[in-house]
Amino acid sequence: MRINNILLLALVFIAVEGTFAEDQVCYSRYFWVVRDGLESPESIDLLVDRAAEAGANGIIVQVAGRAEAYYRSSILPAANFQDGFDPLAYTIATARPRGMEVHAWINAFLVWSAPYPPNDSTHIWYTHPQWFMADRYGRSTREYTRDECDRNGLVGATISPALPEVREFLADVASEIAMNYNVDGIHLDYIRYPNPSFGFESQSTGAFFLKTGLDPMDMFRRQHGNDELADMWSLWKIDQVTRTVETVRSVLRSEAPGVLLSCAVMADPHEARSHYSCDWRSWLETGLVDFVCTMAYTTNTQKARELAILGAAVCPEKVIHGIGIYNQSMSSAFTGASEALIRGCKGVCVFSLNSMSSGSTWMMRDFWGEQGSPDFPMDSAVFQRVYTGSGRP
């Protein structure tokens, strides 16, 4: 009996794998949906209709931006939407019958970008000021003005991946959504350092010193600065971001193994690693994330092709090429997308649905062609739960 069960299980797994192989011609047709379109049922209806008209089979919906929730949360303060309304639940109920996946988009380390502070006293701006990333002079990103942010390549106030409390916080937010909503995936954005000028909060430099016996601030002191120290500090920051993704992944595998994990990443994997401490190439190669959406928003057509080629060179079956239509014509944005699909990338994600007029949906439908289904390898934890009956039902 045990042998028969094992044989049956193997046949089921082969059948599942075979289904994926047959669907290789299909690819993901996604839109990012920015949070300002989630404030009412009417605004969501408008966007979902637009996505359906354009032939989308998935939307990535920003439900945690500026550390505020567009869903029922016990962790984050509520964002600005109608009283008694649940934007995420309504989006799922509206998009699913139209044949679309719904992925919950979470801003990870970026938690505030407005020129004024949050109104809610329960926001982490007020409750956890010690979590915020600092520059090499020890100044918190929480203290930067909007103009200073713009001059220093900083989107806004950013929390530090080097703190275990921050990693657990993000994992809790992801878990809360995955456990309480029937989402297809969790999508992490701003899962990176802003640039090499940040990450020098005392908790981070202290942790680095405890591990290495070295002070990263010595990089800026002529008598101590050297390339070896700079390389060690760079690798350490890369590890902090990766550990954050690992923490989220671990919680999802334990509590919601059927939910995919993806990230929005800088399109050039070399720049993403060296400048933003985001080693998404290794995340894909080790199976830490199910797919990434590369943010190739350039308006330069030659650069667009180059970014598509770079993305396709890294696990193309797990790379969805992201294009921007907010800063260029749709026909121009299609240049990189076409190159990515020709080279085997698994789909295209458009930023953003909010930026596309209803009169332009036909252009997306013509570009995408026949609607298909996304295809991602099944996570081993999903296999265990679905085909052995173990795990959460």
N, C-alpha and C positions, 0 to 999 in steps of 0.2 A: 504493500500500500504506500509506504514512504517513497519507494522508487517511482511509482506511478505519479505521485503528487509532484515530485521533483521534475519528472518528464513533462507533466502538464504545465508546470510553471515555466519551464524552458521554452515550450512551444508558444505560450502566451507572450513571453518576452521577444521571441523571434518575430511573432506576428506584429507586435508593436513596432519593432525596429523596421520591419518591412514596410509598414505604413509610412513611416518617416521617409524611407528611401523613395517611395512612389511619389511623395509630395515635394520632391526637390525643386520642381519647377515653380512652386508657389513661394511667395515671399511676403514679408511684413510690409504693410502699408499703413504707417502710423502717423498720427499728429500729436505734438505736444499741445496741451490745453492749459493756458495760463489762468491763474486763480481768479482774475477779475471777471472771468466769464462764468463763474460759479455762484454768483450772488443771489440768483433767483431761479425758479423752475423755467421761466420764460427764456432767460439767457442760456440755460443749459439746453433747452429744446432747440433753440436757434443753432447752437454749435453742433449738436449731435446730428441735426438735419443736414447741416453743411458737410459734416464728415461723411455721412452716408451718401450724399449726392456726389462727393468726390471719389467714392469707392474705397474708403478706408476700411481696414479690418481690425483696427486697434487705436485706442487713444491713451495717452499718458497724461494723467490729470493732476495738476498741482494742488494737492490737498494739504500740504504743510509748507507754507512759505512764510518767511520772516518769523518762524517758530510760532505760528498761529495756525489753528486747525480749521479746515473746511470739511469737518466731519464731527461726530460726537466723540469728544476726547476728555479723558480724565487727567491727561498729562499736559496738553497744550491749551492755552486760552483760545477762546473762539475768535475767529476772524469776522469780518464784516459781511454777514449774510442775513437773510430774513429770519426773524424769530420763529422758532419751532420747525425750521427747515433743516434738512440734512443733505448738503450738496453732494457728498460722495454716494450716499444711498440712492439719491434720485438719479445721478448720472449712470450708475450701474443699471438701475431699472429701466432707464431710457435707451442706453446704448446696447445692452446685451440682445434685446429682441431685434436689433438692426444688424446683428452679426458681427459686433465689435467686441474685442477684448477691452478690459479696463485695467490699466496699471496705475497704481497710486504713486505719485511723484512727491518726493520729500526733499526739501532743501536740507542738506546735511549740516555742514559747518557754518554756512552763511545763515545768520538768524535775524539780521535787521539791516535794512538798506534805505529807509526813509530819512529825510533830513531832520526829523524830530523823533524823540524817544517814544516808546510804546505807551499807550494809555493804561493798559492793564497791569496792575501791581504784581500779578502772579507770573508775568512774563519772565523768562530766564535773564533778561536784561537786568532785572531788579533782584531776582532770587539767587542768581549764581554769577555775580560779576567776576568771580575768580576763575571762571571757565574761559574767559575770552583771551584770544591770541594777542601777542604783543610784538612790537617791532624791536630792533636791537637796542634801542634806548630804554626799553621797558615800558613804552607807552602802549596802553591797551587799544585795540581796534575799536573798542566801545567809545573811546574819547575822540576819534577822528571825526571831523566835520565832513559834510558832503563834498565840499571842494577839495579837502585833503585826500579823501578817498580817491577822487578822480585823478588827482595828480600822482598818486602812489600805486595805481593799479589795484585798488582795493574796492570790491563791490560794496562792502559794508561791514558791519560788526560781525566778527567771525569767531567761533569757539574752537578750542584746540583739540585735535585728535590725540595728543599726547597724554591727555587725562583719561584714566579709566572711567571716571564718572561720565564724561562726555560720550564715550563709546557705549556705555550701558544705557544712557539716556536715548541715544539714537536707536539702539536695538529695541528699547521699550516702545518707542513711537512706532517703529515698523511692526512690532508684534501686535500692538493694539489694533492697528489697521487690519493686518492679516487675519487676526483672530475674530474680529467683529464684522468684517465685510467680505463679501465674496469677490475679492479682487483676483485678477490673474497674476499680478506681480507687484513687487515693490521696486521703485525706481529712485535711485539716489543721485541727486544733483549736487554740485558744489562739494564733491567728495575729493577735495584737494586743498593744498595750501594756496593762498592767493598768489604768491611769488616768493623767491628766496629771501626777501627782506623781512618776512614775518615768521613767527614761530619761536620767538625768544622770550616768552613768558617764563618766569622763574621756575615754575613747576617742570617745564620742559627742559630747560638748561640744567636744572638740578638732577633730573632723571638721567639725562645724558652723561653727566659727570659721575653719577653713581655706577653707571654701566661701564664707562670707558676710563674714568679717572682724568678726563680732559674737559676743559671749559670751552664751549663753542665760541664764546666771546673773544677768545684768543685769536680767532680768524681776523679780527679787526685791530689787533695789536701787532705792530711791526716786528717786535722781537720774537713773537710766538707764531704768527700766522704762517700756515703752510698748506700745500695742496692736500696732503694726507688728512689733515684735520677737516678740511672742507669736504672731502669725499666721505669721511666717516659721518659727519653731520648730515650730509645729503642722504646717505643710506638710512640713517636713523629716522629722518623725517618720512622717507618713503615707507619705512616699516610701520610708523604710527598710523598712516592712512590705511595701509593694508590691514593692520590689526583691527581697525574700525570696521572695515568690510567683513572681516572674519567674524567679528562679534555679531554683526547683524545676520550674517549667513547662518551662524550656529543657532541662533534663536529661531530663525525661520525653519531650519531643518528639524528642529525639535518640536516646534509648536504648530507650524503650518507648512509641512513639507510639499504641499502641492502648489505653493506660491513661488513664482519665479523671482529671481533677483537680478536687477540690471542697474547700469550706471550711465549717466551722461558724462562724456569725457572729451578732453581736448583731442582733436582729430589726429594730430601728429603724435604717435606713441613715444617718440624720442623726446620731444619737447614736454609732453605730459609728465614723463618721468623726471627729467632733469630740472625743469622749471617749476612744476606744480606738485612734485612728489607723488604723482598718481601713476602707478605702474600697472596700467590696465592690461598690458600685454601678458604679464604673468598671471593676472587674475583669470584671463580667458584660458591660458595654457594649463592652469592647475584646476580649472573648473570651479573657482571661487565664485564667479558670477555666471549667469546663464547667457547673457549677451550684453553688449555695450551699444550705446548710440553715440557715434562720433559727431561732434559739433563742428562741422565744416561750413561755417557761415560766411566764408570769404566771398567777395564780389569779383575777385580776379579769376577768370576762367582757367588759366594755366595752373594757378595755385589750387583751384578746385579739383582739377584732374590729379595733381600730385597728391593731395590729401586722400583722394579716393584710392589711389594706388597703394599708399602707405597703409590705409585701413584694411584693404583687401589682402595685404601681405601677412596680416596677423589673424589667424583663425577666421577666415572670411565667413564661415558658416555661423559665426556668433557675432558678426559685426553688422549693425544697421547704420547706414550712412545718413547722417543728419544734415539737412539743408535749411538755410534761412530764406524766407520769402518776405521778411519785414524790411530788408535792406536792399532788395534788388528785384528785378522782374522775375516771374516764375520761370520763364523760358531760360533766363540766365542761370537760375538755380539748378535747373535740370542737367546742366553740363556735368557737374561732379556726380550727381545721382546716376546718370546713365553709365558713366565710367565705372562706378562702384558695382552696379548690377552686372555689367559685362564681365567684371572680374570676380564674380561669384559671391558678393556680399548678400546677406540674407534679407535685405530690405532697405526701405527708405523711411525716415521719420522727418516730418516737416515742422519747422518752427516759424510760426505757430498757426494753429487753427484760428485763433483770434485775429490774426493778421490777414487772413484770406477772405476776400469778399465772396458773397454768394454767387456773383456773376463769374467767378474764376474757377468754380468747382469742375467745370467741364475740362479745363486744361489739365487738372490733376488726374481726372478719370482717363483722359486720352493718353497721358504719360504712363499711368499704371497699367492700363489695359484691363484684361479680365481679372476680376477679384479672386484672390486665392486665400489660403490659410497660412499663418506663420508656422515655422517648423523649428523646434529646438530639441536637442537631445534630452531625454528624460533624466532628471536627477536621480541618483541611486536611492535617496531617501524617499522620493515619490514612488519608485518601483517597489520598495519594501512595504510601504503603506498600502498601495493599491492592490498589489498582487500577492501579498502574504497576509493581508488583513490586519497587520500590526499598525500601531500609531493611532493618531486621532482620527475619528471617522469624519 
